[in-house]
Amino acid sequence: MGICIYYKGVLRAPESIPELISETSDICQTLNWPHEVIDIPEAGNVKGILIQPVEKCETIQLTFLPNGIMFSPFHFMITGQISDEPDWMEKPDWLFTKTQYAGREIHKAIVKLMRYLSNKYFREFEFQDEAGYWESEDDEVLNNRFDRMDFLLDAVGKALDTLHIEPGTPTESVADQIEKLLSGLGLHRKT
């Protein structure tokens, strides 16, 4: 739970990967954002840059297959397999980054960075922003979404603190108790 961004794309020119990495690394150095350039031959020759603007932000993955398609190396890092999908080299992965705990200003900076890079380097690029800033570029929209999510996270946290579960309680019973608690807050499971 928390505000995330989702993105996928295909580079205009796959040979621009080194330039994109270099320019993004320079931007990260200017912003004091920790980052790591990666080159993983055993994962389909994935190259790119991983960025973690602040400790409370998930990693931004600007990582590509040799044909310029965005591809997450994390699946390989976790499973040792490149992909479960038969056409993994033909379509970009949806990548995501949770920005909720990084804060509004970092979220805005990430959106601006992604917009700049998408305009300069990408032939195809899709971006979904749960805070609405990508679409609106409006601070009020961004602040309202962050305020709402902060309220919900706080309400759920406080509600869960009141829940008393005995050791050995069956998992299904715990899930039922949590669902009842959350529905009391007006949060219902989508079916």
C-alpha positions, -999 to 999 in steps of 0.1 A, spaced: 0 0 0 14 34 -10 18 56 -40 37 40 -68 48 49 -104 47 23 -132 66 26 -164 76 7 -195 92 16 -228 113 10 -258 143 32 -268 143 50 -300 179 38 -307 193 8 -286 228 21 -293 219 51 -270 219 29 -239 255 40 -229 246 77 -234 213 74 -214 233 56 -186 260 83 -186 236 112 -186 214 97 -159 245 90 -138 255 127 -141 220 138 -131 221 114 -101 255 127 -90 242 163 -93 211 154 -71 232 132 -47 211 102 -56 228 69 -50 229 48 -82 246 18 -97 254 11 -133 247 -26 -141 257 -49 -169 244 -85 -165 254 -107 -194 237 -138 -179 204 -120 -177 200 -114 -214 228 -88 -215 207 -63 -194 224 -29 -191 213 1 -173 212 21 -141 195 15 -108 187 46 -88 176 50 -52 170 87 -47 166 84 -9 166 55 15 128 54 18 123 52 -20 122 19 -39 147 15 -67 141 31 -101 151 7 -128 163 21 -161 175 -12 -175 174 -25 -210 178 -55 -232 202 -50 -261 173 -43 -284 163 -12 -263 133 -28 -245 130 -20 -208 135 -51 -188 138 -57 -150 168 -76 -139 152 -83 -105 134 -114 -117 167 -129 -128 184 -118 -95 157 -135 -74 150 -166 -94 181 -172 -116 158 -173 -146 155 -145 -172 117 -146 -175 87 -169 -173 72 -152 -204 78 -168 -239 80 -134 -256 101 -116 -230 125 -101 -256 97 -86 -276 78 -65 -252 88 -42 -223 82 -51 -187 60 -29 -165 85 -17 -139 74 1 -107 87 22 -79 70 30 -47 76 66 -38 51 70 -9 77 71 18 102 92 -2 78 122 -1 63 146 -25 94 164 -37 113 133 -45 81 119 -63 80 152 -84 117 150 -92 114 114 -103 84 122 -126 104 152 -141 134 129 -147 113 103 -163 95 128 -185 129 143 -196 144 108 -204 112 96 -222 112 127 -245 149 124 -253 155 86 -256 122 67 -260 103 57 -291 75 42 -269 69 51 -233 40 46 -209 39 60 -174 12 56 -147 14 78 -117 -9 70 -87 -3 106 -74 -15 121 -107 15 144 -111 26 129 -145 -7 138 -160 -14 170 -143 19 186 -133 -2 201 -106 11 204 -70 -24 205 -56 -33 171 -72 0 156 -60 -5 170 -24 -42 158 -23 -32 122 -33 -3 121 -9 -25 135 19 -52 109 12 -27 80 12 -10 93 44 -45 94 60 -53 59 49 -20 44 59 -23 60 93 -59 49 98 -51 13 88 -20 13 110 -40 25 140 -68 0 133 -44 -29 130 -28 -19 163 -62 -26 180 -64 -61 166 -57 -89 191 -48 -122 176 -41 -152 197 -12 -174 188 -23 -204 167 -53 -185 152 -59 -200 118 -47 -178 89 -82 -176 74 -96 -164 107 -69 -137 109 -77 -126 73 -114 -124 82 -107 -103 112 -85 -79 92 -112 -77 64 -139 -69 90 -116 -42 106 -108 -26 73 -144 -26 61 -153 -7 93 -130 20 79 -148 20 46 -121 0 29 -135 -29 10 -118 -56 -10 -124 -55 -47 -138 -87 -61 
